[in-house]
């Protein structure tokens, strides 16, 4: 996708054509065989020339959510936005270009814990003072000590995406770090307080 000759618009049209033909018909069986649908989306993206992260999940009303995520990368976000912009009408589906905020912070921690196979029950956060360049958020949880630094940061970023919504994180957070222990001199807040604090001044 970094190749200047790559036509994102044409590739997006190829993706949606394949999606309508090969992926959309699998929606009625999503609950019974989610992996089959996931692999079909993955194949459609690859065949169109895209190397993108995505999530597929069922909403409470049985609508299937396709979430294409730039994983915090602004350049990739432009590609994702171009794909989402030309999405056709898809009955029974909703398409997003960023990970969505889970309405309950407890559910967000449970979801990420399930994805990463980790217990985040003791998660807490430090937030730097606001600045024009954005804020720094550090996530602390004992289980993060079992990860290499890069992987621990990935877990922290994924947690923030589900706590706050990826779009908000990309807009207001300049740096994310992760640790297994508190840093002396920092005042940490609960996941609930972090969500309330940031959403209060950054309504999406």
C-alpha positions in Angstrom: 0.0 0.0 0.0 3.0 2.3 0.2 3.6 1.9 -3.5 2.7 5.2 -5.2 1.3 3.3 -8.2 -1.2 1.5 -6.0 -4.7 2.7 -6.9 -6.6 2.6 -3.6 -9.9 3.5 -5.1 -9.8 0.7 -7.7 -8.5 -1.8 -5.0 -11.4 -0.8 -2.7 -13.9 -1.5 -5.4 -12.3 -4.9 -6.0 -12.6 -5.6 -2.3 -16.2 -4.7 -2.0 -17.1 -6.7 -5.2 -15.4 -9.7 -3.6 -17.1 -9.0 -0.3 -20.6 -8.9 -1.8 -19.9 -12.2 -3.7 -18.0 -14.2 -1.2 -18.4 -12.7 2.3 -21.8 -11.2 2.7 -23.6 -14.6 1.9 -21.8 -16.1 5.0 -23.5 -13.7 7.5 -26.4 -15.9 8.4 -24.0 -18.6 9.7 -21.6 -16.2 11.5 -22.5 -17.3 15.0 -22.0 -21.0 14.1 -18.8 -20.5 12.1 -17.2 -17.1 12.7 -13.8 -18.3 11.5 -15.1 -19.1 8.1 -16.3 -15.5 7.6 -13.2 -14.0 9.1 -11.0 -15.9 6.7 -13.2 -14.8 3.8 -12.8 -11.2 4.7 -9.0 -11.7 5.0 -8.9 -13.3 1.6 -10.9 -10.5 0.0 -8.6 -7.9 1.4 -5.5 -9.7 0.3 -6.8 -10.3 -3.2 -7.5 -6.6 -3.5 -3.9 -5.8 -2.4 -4.6 -4.7 1.2 -2.7 -5.7 4.3 -5.0 -4.4 7.0 -6.0 -5.5 10.5 -9.7 -6.0 11.1 -12.2 -7.3 13.5 -15.5 -9.1 12.8 -18.0 -9.4 15.6 -21.8 -9.7 16.1 -23.8 -6.9 17.7 -26.7 -7.5 20.0 -29.2 -7.2 17.2 -27.4 -9.9 15.2 -25.9 -7.3 12.9 -22.4 -8.2 12.0 -19.8 -5.5 12.5 -16.8 -5.2 10.1 -14.2 -3.0 11.7 -11.2 -2.1 9.6 -8.5 -0.7 11.9 -5.4 1.4 11.0 -4.1 0.4 14.5 -3.3 4.0 15.3 -1.3 4.7 12.1 -2.4 8.0 10.4 -1.2 6.9 6.9 -3.0 3.6 7.1 -6.1 5.5 8.3 -6.3 7.3 5.0 -6.5 4.0 3.2 -9.0 2.6 5.6 -11.2 5.8 5.2 -11.1 5.4 1.4 -12.3 1.8 1.6 -15.1 2.6 4.1 -16.2 5.6 2.0 -17.1 3.4 -1.0 -18.7 0.6 1.0 -22.0 -0.5 -0.7 -25.3 -0.9 1.1 -24.9 -4.1 3.2 -28.1 -5.3 4.9 -27.3 -6.9 8.2 -23.8 -5.3 8.4 -22.2 -2.2 9.8 -18.8 -1.1 8.6 -16.4 1.0 10.7 -13.0 2.4 10.0 -11.8 2.5 13.6 -12.2 0.2 16.6 -15.3 1.2 18.6 -15.5 2.0 22.3 -17.0 -0.7 24.4 -19.8 0.9 26.4 -18.8 -0.8 29.7 -15.2 -0.3 30.8 -15.4 -3.7 32.5 -16.5 -5.4 29.3 -13.6 -3.6 27.5 -11.0 -5.1 29.9 -12.7 -8.5 29.6 -12.6 -8.4 25.8 -9.0 -7.4 25.6 -8.1 -9.9 28.3 -9.7 -12.6 26.2 -8.0 -11.5 23.0 -4.5 -11.3 24.7 -5.1 -14.2 27.1 -4.3 -12.0 30.1 -5.9 -10.9 33.3 -6.3 -7.1 33.3 -8.4 -6.9 36.4 -5.8 -4.7 38.2 -5.3 -2.3 35.2 -4.7 1.4 36.1 -3.6 4.4 34.1 -1.4 7.4 34.4 -2.2 10.4 32.1 0.2 13.3 31.4 -1.1 16.9 31.6 -2.9 17.9 28.4 -0.7 19.6 25.8 -1.1 20.8 22.2 0.8 17.8 21.0 -1.5 15.3 22.8 -1.3 13.3 26.0 0.8 10.4 27.1 -1.0 7.5 28.7 0.7 4.7 30.6 -1.1 1.5 31.4 0.0 -0.6 34.4 -1.1 -4.2 35.1 0.9 -6.9 36.7 0.3 -9.4 33.9 2.0 -7.0 31.4 5.3 -8.1 32.9 4.8 -11.4 31.1 5.1 -9.7 27.7 8.0 -8.3 25.8 7.9 -4.4 25.9 6.5 -4.1 22.3 3.8 -6.7 23.0 2.9 -5.1 26.3 2.5 -1.7 24.5 0.3 -3.5 21.9 -2.0 -4.8 24.7 -2.1 -1.3 26.2 -3.0 0.3 22.9 -5.7 -2.3 22.2 -7.1 -1.7 25.7 -7.3 2.1 25.0 -9.0 1.5 21.7 -11.8 -0.5 23.4 -12.0 1.8 26.4 -12.1 5.0 24.5 -12.6 4.3 20.8 -9.7 4.2 18.3 -10.7 7.5 16.7 -10.4 9.4 20.1 -7.1 7.7 20.9 -5.7 8.8 17.5 -6.9 12.3 18.0 -5.7 13.0 21.6 -3.0 10.5 22.6 0.5 11.1 21.3 2.2 8.3 23.3 1.2 5.0 24.9 3.4 3.0 27.2 2.9 -0.1 29.3 4.4 -1.5 32.6 3.9 -4.1 35.2 4.6 -1.8 38.1 3.8 1.8 39.1 6.3 4.5 38.5 7.2 6.5 41.6 5.7 9.9 41.7 2.9 9.2 39.4 -0.8 9.3 40.4 -2.7 6.5 38.7 -6.4 6.3 38.0 -8.9 3.5 37.5 -10.1 2.5 34.0 -13.5 4.1 34.9 -12.0 7.4 35.8 -9.8 7.5 32.7 -12.9 7.0 30.5 -14.9 9.6 32.3 -12.1 12.1 32.3 -11.3 11.8 28.6 -14.9 11.5 27.3 -16.0 14.5 29.3 -13.8 16.8 27.3 -13.7 14.9 24.0 -17.1 13.8 23.0 -17.1 12.0 19.7 
